[in-house]
Amino acid sequence: MRTTDLTLYLDHTTFNTMQVTATQAATHCGVALCTITKWAREHRITPTGTNNAGRKLYRLADIVTVEREGRRFGYALYLLRAGSD
């Protein structure tokens, strides 16, 4: 399920407070797990806590925001390249 689909099913409060692991975030956003960990290394997302297994948790809203920014940036690069032909 892509993030655009996911946000349709969650109400505003749940969406802003829901915490997910990096694996869950990657699945929801349709990106590789290494992408989520890269965003964490770059401080684009920050953990909000840990689960019972000790895995870092991230706010879903933060993950979706970064994913959407990346998609917009990628589309802008595509338009620039297409215009330079």
C-alpha positions as CSV (number, residue, x, y, z in Angstrom):
1,M,0.0,0.0,0.0
2,R,1.5,3.3,-1.0
3,T,1.5,6.3,1.3
4,T,-1.2,8.0,-0.7
5,D,-3.4,5.0,-0.2
6,L,-2.6,4.7,3.5
7,T,-3.4,8.3,4.3
8,L,-6.9,7.8,2.9
9,Y,-7.6,5.1,5.5
10,L,-6.3,6.8,8.7
11,D,-8.0,9.7,10.4
12,H,-5.9,12.8,11.1
13,T,-5.2,12.0,14.8
14,T,-4.2,8.4,14.2
15,F,-2.0,9.4,11.3
16,N,-0.1,12.0,13.3
17,T,0.5,9.8,16.4
18,M,1.0,6.3,14.8
19,Q,4.5,5.0,15.3
20,V,6.0,2.3,13.0
21,T,9.3,0.5,12.8
22,A,11.7,1.1,9.9
23,T,10.5,-2.1,8.2
24,Q,6.8,-1.2,8.5
25,A,7.6,2.3,7.2
26,A,9.4,0.9,4.2
27,T,6.5,-1.4,3.4
28,H,3.9,1.4,3.8
29,C,5.9,3.8,1.6
30,G,6.9,1.3,-1.0
31,V,10.6,2.0,-0.6
32,A,13.6,-0.2,0.5
33,L,14.5,-0.6,4.1
34,C,17.9,0.9,3.4
35,T,16.1,4.1,2.3
36,I,14.4,4.5,5.7
37,T,17.7,3.9,7.5
38,K,19.4,6.4,5.2
39,W,16.8,9.0,6.1
40,A,17.5,8.3,9.8
41,R,21.3,8.6,9.3
42,E,20.7,11.9,7.5
43,H,18.5,13.1,10.4
44,R,15.6,13.6,8.0
45,I,13.5,11.4,10.4
46,T,14.2,10.9,14.1
47,P,13.1,8.0,16.3
48,T,10.4,8.7,18.8
49,G,11.0,5.6,20.9
50,T,11.5,1.9,20.8
51,N,9.2,-1.1,20.8
52,N,9.3,-4.1,23.1
53,A,12.0,-5.7,20.8
54,G,14.2,-2.6,21.1
55,R,13.6,-1.5,17.5
56,K,13.4,2.2,16.8
57,L,10.0,3.7,16.2
58,Y,9.2,6.6,13.9
59,R,6.2,8.8,13.4
60,L,4.3,7.7,10.3
61,A,3.5,11.3,9.5
62,D,7.3,12.1,9.4
63,I,8.0,9.2,7.1
64,V,5.2,10.1,4.7
65,T,6.4,13.8,4.6
66,V,10.0,12.8,3.7
67,E,8.8,10.3,1.1
68,R,6.5,12.8,-0.5
69,E,9.3,15.4,-0.6
70,G,11.6,12.9,-2.3
71,R,9.0,12.0,-4.9
72,R,8.4,15.8,-5.7
73,F,12.2,16.3,-6.0
74,G,12.5,13.3,-8.3
75,Y,9.7,14.6,-10.5
76,A,11.3,18.0,-10.6
77,L,14.6,16.5,-11.8
78,Y,12.7,14.5,-14.4
79,L,11.1,17.7,-15.7
80,L,14.5,19.5,-15.8
81,R,16.0,16.6,-17.8
82,A,13.1,16.4,-20.2
83,G,13.3,20.2,-20.8
84,S,17.0,20.1,-21.6
85,D,16.6,17.7,-24.6
